[in-house]
Amino acid sequence: MRRRRRPSLGLPALAALAAAAALAVDESPAPRVAVEPAAPLAGAGSTHPQVAAGERRIVVLRTPSLAQRLAVARFATEAQERQWTAQALAAQQQVLGELAAHGLGVRPDYTFARVLDGFSAPLDPRAVALLERDPAVAGIYPVRAAFPASLSAPGAAAAVAGLAGADGRGVRIALLDTGVDAAQPALGGRVEPGIDLVDRHPTAAAQPDPQDPARVERHGTELAGLLVGAGGRSGLRGVAAGATVLPIRIAGWQPDARGRDVVYARSDQLVAGLDRAVDPNGDGDAHDAARIALVGVSEPYAAFADSPEARAVAGALALDTLVVAPAGDEGAPGLAGGSVGGPGGAPAALAVGALDTRPATGSVHLAVWRGLRLAFDGRLPLLGGAEPPRPLLLRVGLPRGDGEQASDYFDRGLSRVAGRAALVGAGADPGVAAAAGARAVLVAGGGAAAGALGLPGAVAVPVVSVPATAARALRAPGAAVALGGARSEANPGLGRLARFSSRGLAFGGEPKPDLVAPGVALATAEPGRAADGAPASAAASGTGAAAAVVAGSAAVLAALRPALTAPELASLLAGSAGPGGLLDVGASLAGELAASVTSLSLGRARSLVLTSVSSRRLVVGLAAGPSLRVRPRRVVLGPGRSARVRVVARARPGSSGTLVATPAGGQPLRIRWAVPAAPPASLLRFATLDPARFAPSDTAPAVLAVGAGLVARGAIEPVLRLDVLLYSGAGAYEGVLARERDLLPGTYRFGITGRSPTGARLPPGRYELRLVAWPAGGGAPSRLTVRCTVQ
């Protein structure tokens, strides 16, 4: 069988060598030196547990993946695709064999061959050093944590609306998230058994917490309900109720840095999920690729354009799978950039923000007392649960930690919160606190939207969002609260992005999100059944929920217009959006023109390709205003034909706008653009070596501490690449000691063993460690020099 695939947005060139925290520069044993994070990158909308990836890395090879082969060939049979996949896997085995020949038996956690060629594995410093010198290796990258991009709790809320008369029938949506309760009647029997990449179970079922079996993964079931739900409470109906969901469990119960089970995914699990989304039966042939892949998790602040996750998204698009991802729930710094998550920040991803569409919200009056002193007094959002029937005067009960597990609420069988107001973290389940006897639940952080958890619902006590100032007072010994009655009032955020929804520029300079959709208090399904025997329901909020609405809409559009390629689906959805980027699937259905990108970063000249998806001849005019120079300003396209347009920015850095391409007699296609701000004067805050005079040692190295990246003016300035270069005291270049990529702001420590880049002991004398840090958005690198003496 042969099929034609149109060119996609393109695959990024493979990057140079990288690692998240390279801590040795030779083949001898070296100590593991910790990496200190920078100041907390806490946004307005979420907090996340600390997760340690250990020594895991993602290794990207130069051998072309299936997607890269197909992007060049454009045509392929099933046999050819299986052969190309096998060649990619064989290249991995060769690299692993070379490591084994050096006595390093590396066992990969995951292998990838379709969307990119590579593998993930725990790598000690010797393995990293060997791989960095291997010409077959393109780069070594950090493994990051990704968290479900939603807030949720039991309860009912507003149903989402799809396109009348269309349900996405015949389209398969891969759902990369936690497990799904496929037996939930509210899902209408539209969920396949799926693939479990976390624990390798036979199906991708929602799993209980091994440390607390009463807690079951919910997020995947909630997003599945938004996609294909039918029936249940509140007349639940998914956006694409006729589509089929293929759950791919990439997130689940895994240990955090304290050894407690929390729900998250790793970036290598995310890449593995995309690798299976384009090849569900795993035979190496991607002709059975899912039409849409919904990623329900987000890596906080990790909007790198060159990461393995971003490459995997581009690879999926080249294999004709549209990847829809949340923009992130970290708050909104504006166009200064920084809060967009990964993989939503990838240029090829269709990133979605969450819109608040509720006409009214609830609030309560809260007073916090510390003895006789009033520490806080104000009205706060009522997140959900039951409205307080009368004013409540309660002492405060504090669970251990953030109250994420049932055991946190009990000491020797006695509840710490019974009859009290429980103060919990943003990641805790209010239902657990209520089950422990709390009469009210106060959620620290203050970033969630009123009503985000549903009102009323199965949580029988009020759940209130409290700001950080009130949370500090509540933690004081003897604190008490007075909780007044609830009232409904007009929603001041109606028609706006929710406070928690990330927006701004990805680290590559593209404006994100690409479009927005309803994402606050959406009625959906939950695993299991409610106390009355009815299918369990929830109210989901977050950019993950909004992304599910867009993914379902993409399935509807794909069913109605099956000839569209994945890049064309993305362009029509983003380019036909209404005011503020609001999803308008009806306008997308009528679109006649598609672009090769959904947004543009104009730090330098760029080009884009316009393609006719109409059956008529199109005369297209381009309106750019004085901020852009566009050539040509008018193109003529026959059915299915394309033309390249060159775009050059005339605007100053920090500017943004919209390029509009309008076919005569048709509707416009809008492409957002931005000119990234100039990078800061220096991305290197400090560099110290302790001690500066040292003897070569593999077990007690000198420690080089480097402050890389910045958090300033509400923006995050990451480092695309950090090199530690060795020079002699006379200025002769000796080589690269360490090379890191995709660094968020932090303090990074390297063990300097007194060996050369080839592993030989350095002769006594003076040396220089020259640090070079490149900004993620382009521009000149920052430099610092540290002098040392090897004894």
Summary of the structure (lengths in Angstrom):
residues: 791
radius of gyration: 26.5
end to end distance: 67.5
largest distance: 80.0
contacts: 3191
relative contact order: 0.14
helix: 17%
strand: 38%
